[in-house]
């Protein structure tokens, strides 16, 4: 298969065509639905037929000291005949920083690791111990990288991730932090007063306006969990969105997807959506946490308006579950997709939130 030379920006711009803003009516923890008649195969939600790469993980940890223990949170751009893979690398001291690796599109077994792109924050900063979950998007004449910080605050679980930072670049190689403070935090949702947790992991899409530049919509994660022996409390996360005109100030925050009680692979959490436009509707890929696996698995959803999402009956939307006895036996998570001609290429992580590295899979695109 020879991939078409299509940049992520082209994919994102196409994904934003003919988008209409609409209010969402999703509940925050979806109850089990009433019994329905058995669906025919044609009526069931169809997910992509992902074919895993036999060389997985294609980017394992251990290349250098900066990613010796972990390669997590892939976010890929296409630059001519290369993939530029932004990810979080973990060192032996437990620190995690945003790194870059580059490979030829036709050979994903050979990556040139460029190392960390900027350092962690200072003492007491929101990103003092980790910078993870990169999301890269062109805003005006500059590149923006949104990332999630982890503080050193102990005993608060997911609430230690309390700020999303921004770094900017002219060339995708040299990055400078916009500020030592986060540009967005986990507040702004009446349903979770006092929540501080926030995390990235999704995609930004552009919504055309009648005049002027497009409106930016960021898909991200709202971690609402607090330390508990109950997985559904400890790992509670929701998929949310926010909007911006300049890529710096984000408003109009909305909840779009959450855990559902009748699906045991996503009854604790759903994380940020990777969204794209098909010929007739919207599709998304994301990861859920549930009691079935006790960790992440990769799921899909469809939508007519990009705001209200359908997942089918329990089991129908489970797209890439843990399998085998190797690198992805216990979990699959952090999905990120890019178009390759008539196919989609998926980058994702396996066991230990990136402890076994980053793998890839391909599938024909669905409507």
Secondary structure, 3 states (H helix, E strand, C coil): CCCCCCCHHHHHHHHCCCCCCCCCCCCCCECCCCCCCCCCHHHCCCCCCCEECCCCCCECCCCCHHHCCEEEEEEEEEECCEEEEEEEEECCCCCEEEEEEEEECCEEEEEEEEEECCCCCCCCCCCCCEEEEEEEEEECCEEEEEEEEECCCCCCHHHHCCEEEEEEECCCCCCEECCCCCCECCCCCHHHCCCCCCECCCCEEEECCCCCCCEEEEEEEEECCCCCCCHHHHCCEEEEEEEECCCCCCEEEEEEECCECCCCCCCCEECCCEEEECCCCEEEEEEEECCCCCCEEEEEEEECCCCCEECCCCCCCEEECCCCCCCCCCCCEEEEEEEECCEEEEEEECHHHHCCCEEEEEEECCC
